[in-house]
Amino acid sequence: MHPLFRTPDRLIVMLVGWALVSASLSALVGGIEDIPLGHSLAVFAPAYGLWLLFLIPSYYLCRALPLDRGAWTKVLGTQMLILFATGLIWALLGQGYALIVASLAESIPALDYFAGAMFTNLVVFACVYEFFVLLHYLIIALERGRNLERAALRQEILTSKAELRALRATIHPHFLFNALNALANITDSDPAQARHFCLRLADFLRYSVAYADRPTATLGTELEHVENYLSIERERFGERLCTVIEAEQSLLPIAVPSLMLFPLVENAIKHGIDSCIEGGCLELRCGAEDNRLRIEIGNPVDELGHQRQGTGIGLISLRQRLKNRYGDEATLRTHREDGRFIARICLPLPGLAQAVE
């Protein structure tokens, strides 16, 4: 469908605008040919209104003859042929209209006016036609650009989902192996604790499945998911693992990308706490500053001991997800400071004031 016909508002604006253009062209041709303004409007304005019947369909011709797929000679030759044919048809229709005006108003020599201004009208018609051809090619190029942007955005979303699924597929087998080993160790010694452990493991897996295809979750549910994971890991680490989780209560309802915190916390356990002989304390703090949500996760690292070399998939995938959702307004930065590894996420919070209230 032609872009001007897609909404009633566009159609009305187009008709009103073309009426003004027709009147202006009539006055221009009347001035060139020394025709009184009233006579010029009566003879030429309705005839120029007919130009829409020839100018609008050129949009579909431009779509059928794209500039990047056909030879320039073919495109130019076809457009010139169509221009000649439509100009001839319009001249015949305009002469018929002038004949009607002459028969209805004998004081207006419409046929003489139309015949005398034929060359001027055809030149103006050719210029307007070529203007519309260029305009239509521009509209088609803009539409194609928007379609490519939408396709790229859809591809980025699909890629992010695929990366998220791949990340879960990579992490969960390793995590389940350790969790089942821990469960086996406490099953015989403390059945009640084993039952509680199974419930926490079920909650953890249920969240992972439920939010697999959801783009967002609340910060509160993300923290609950992390706490479930850490409570499971405490069965394996015992006193070697301590945790500190702090978050302002007003920030808990805020929407964040789902499964955003788990890769960072999992990395902190696997590449930080586990590498230290005495373990250490994992700290997760959430706060608001300068209308931005700031999440910081810190863990100790053994600078001298053996450290596992990760693949970096978790951080790379999370950075890409944040970029796809927030563009350059979100950041994920990591650094080492005083024997600790720090991961800091900053997200924009346009609705922070309402959330705090």
N, C-alpha and C positions, 0 to 999 in steps of 0.2 A: 504494500500500500504506500502511496505517496506520503511523505512526511507531513505535508500540509493538510491531509485528510484524516490524520490519526485521532484528532480531538476536535470537538465542535468549536472550541475557542480559536484554534489555528485556522479553521475554515472561515470563520467570521472575519478574523483579522486579515486573511488573504483576500477575501472579497472586497472588504472596505479599502484595503490598501490598493488593490488593482483598480478600483473605481477612481481613486485619487490619481493614480498613474495615468489612466485613460484620459481623464480630464486635463491633466498637465500636458500630455502629448498632443491632445487636440488643440490646446492653446498654442503650443509650440509650432505645430504644422500650420495653424491658421496665421500665425505671425509671419512665418516664412513665405507663405503663399499669398499674403495680404487678403485673408478671408475674415469677415467679421466674427468676433468671438462667439456670439450666439449661434451663428450658422455653422461655425467650425465644431462646436460642441454637439450640435444636433446631427451633423453628418458623420463625424469621425469617432466621437466617444463610444457609441454603441458598437461601431465596427472594431475599435480597439478592444472592446470587451470580449469579442469573439476570439481574440488572440489566445486567450486562456485554453481554448479547445486545442490549440496547436503547441502551446508552450509546456503545459503540464505533462502531456504524454512523452515529451523528450526525456523525462526522468527514466522511464522504462527503456527507452532506446539507449541511454547512457549505461544503464545496468547491463544491457545486452552487448554493449560494445565497450568493455573496460579498457582503460588506457594501458594497463600493464600486461594484457594478455594478447592483444591483437596488434597488427602492424599499423603504424601511424597513417600510412596512405589509405588503408582500408577504412579506418575510423573517420579520417577527414573526408574521404570521398563519400562515405555513406551519409555523414552529417550534412554535407553540402547538397547532396541529392535530395535529402529530406527537406532541407531548407527551401530549395527551389520548388519542390512539389507543394509544400504547405503555403509558400508565398503565392503561388499560382491559384490554389484553391481559395485562399483568403481574398485575393483580388476579385475573383468571380463572385464570392459571397458579398463582399463589400459593394461591388457594383450593383448587385441585386438589391441590397439594402438602400443604396442611393436612389435607385429607381423607385422604390416604395416611398421614400421621403419626398421625392420630386412630385409623385402623384398625389400625396396627401397635402403637401404645402407647396403650391405653385410659386410662391414668392421666394423660395430657396432653390437656386439652381444646383441641386445636389449632384447631378451627373457631371456637370461642368467642374464643380469643385473636386469631386473624386478623381476625375480623369486628369485634371491639371496637377493634382498633388500625388499622382500615382507613384512617380519615381521617388519623391521624398518619403512617402509612406513605406515603400518597399525597402528603402535604405534603413529607415528606423526599425522596421520589422526585422530585418536581418541582424541589426545590432542587438535588439532586445532578445532575439532568438539565441544568438551566440552567448549573450550574457547568461541566459537561463541554462544553456548547455554547460558553461563553466561552473555555474552555481550548483547544478545537479551533480557534476563530477566531484565538487568539493563536499557536498552532503554525503555522497556515497563513500568518499574517503574517510570522512569522520565516522560514519556508521561502521565501516570496516575496522577502524581503529578501536571504537568502543567494543565491538564484538571480540576483537583480539584481546583486549584488556579483560573482558569477562571470561574468556576461555582461559587466559593465563591465571586469573584469580581462582577459577574452578580447579585448574590443575594444581595450583599451590595448595588448595584445601585438600584435594585428594592425596597429594604428596605428604602433607602433614599427617593426615590420618594413617597413611601407610607407614610413615616413620614411627608414629605412636604405637601402632600394632607391632611393628618390628621390635621396638624398644621393650614392650611388654613381653613379647615372645623371648627376648634375650634375658630379661631380668627374672621373670617368674620361675623358670626351671631351676636357676641357681638358688633363688630364695626358697623355693619349695623343698629343695634337697636339704638345706640347712634346717628348715622348720620341721621337716619330718624326722630328721635325726634328733632334734631337740625333743620332739614329742615322744619318740621311742625311749629316750632316757628317763622321762618322768612318768610314763604310763604305769609302770609297776610300782614305783615308789610313792606316787601321789595321784591316784585316779581322779580326785576332785580337781586338782590343778590341771591335769591333762584334759579334762572336759572343758574347763575354762579356756585353756589354750586353744582347743579346737574351735570354740565359739569365736574367739578373736581372729583366728585364721580364716574362718568362714566369713566374718564381717569384712576382713581385708579383701578377700577374693571377690566377694559380692560387690563391693564398691568398684573394684577394677573392671568387672564385667558390666555393671550398670552404667558407668560413665565412659565406656569404651568409645561410643559414638556421640557423646555429648560435648559440645565445644566448651562449655563453662560449668563451673561449680562454685559454690560459695566458699569463701576462705575458711569458714568454720568447718564445713565438711571435709575440706582438704586437710585441715589440721587434725581432725578426728581420724582420717585415713592414715596419716603419718604416725599418730599416737598408737594406733593398732599395730602398725608395722614395728614400731620401737618396742612395744610391749612383748611382741613375739621374739624380737632379737635379744631382749633381756634374758630370756630363758637360755640362750646360748652363751651370752657374754657374762651373765651374772653381775658381780660387783664391778667388773671392768667397764661397764657402760652406765653412765649417768646422763640424764637429759634435762635440759631447761627449755621450756617452751613458753614464750610470753607473747601475748597479742591483745591489743586493745579490744574491749568487748564491742565497741561501736563498729569495728572493722569486719567482724565475722560475717555479716550478711552480704558483703561486697562480692561481686562475681569476678572470678579469676579463671584462667584456662584450666580445664580439668586435668588431673594427674600432673600438675605442675611441680609440686613440692617433692613427690616421691623420688624421682631420679636424683635430686640433689641430696636428699637424706640418705638414700641408698649408697651413693658415692661416698658420703661422709663416713658411713659405717664400714664399707668394704675397703676403701683406700685410705681411711684415716684411723678410726678407732681400732680396726682389726690389725693395722700395721704396728700399733704401739703395744709393747709387752704389758704395760700396766693399764692399757685401755685409755679412757679419757671421757671428757664431758662434751656432748653434742649440744650446742645452743642454737635455738631457732627463735628469732625475735621478729615481730611484725609491728610496724608503726606507720604513721602518716606524717609527711613533712612536705611543705610546699605543694600541697594538692597532689601528692604522689604517694602511692603505697610502696613502702620499702620493706623487703623481706631479706633478712640476713641469716645465713646458716654457717656456723663455724665449728670446726673440729680440730683436734690436735693432729699433728703429723710427726712421725719419727724421722728426723732429718738424717740420722746416722744408720737407722735400721733398714731392713729390706722392705721395699714398698712395691705393691702391685701396680703394674702399668696398665691403666685402663685404655679402652679404645676411643673414649671421648664421644661415643654415640649419644649418650644421654645429654651432655651439654650442647652438642651440635644440634640435636633434634629440638631441644627446648628453645634454643636461640632462634631457630627457624620458625617455630610455632609462634613465638612472641613477635617476630618480625611480620609474619603473615597477618597477625591479628591487630597489632598496634603500629606497625611501620617502625619509624625511627624514634617513636615516643617511649618505647620500652627498652630496657637494657638488662643484660645479664653479664656481670663482671666477676672475675675470680682473681684472688691474689693471696700471697702468703704474708703473714704478719706475726712476728713474735712466736714462731713455732706452731702457728695455727693456719689452717687453710680456710679462707673466707669466700663464700659465694653470696653475691648480693643482687637481688632482683628489684628493679624499679619499674612500676607500672603507673600510667596516667589514671587519675581519678577525677573525671569531670563531674561526677555526682557525689563527691565526698561530703560536701556540706549537708546534703539531704540525708545521707547515710548516717552521719554522726548525730544529726538531730533525731 
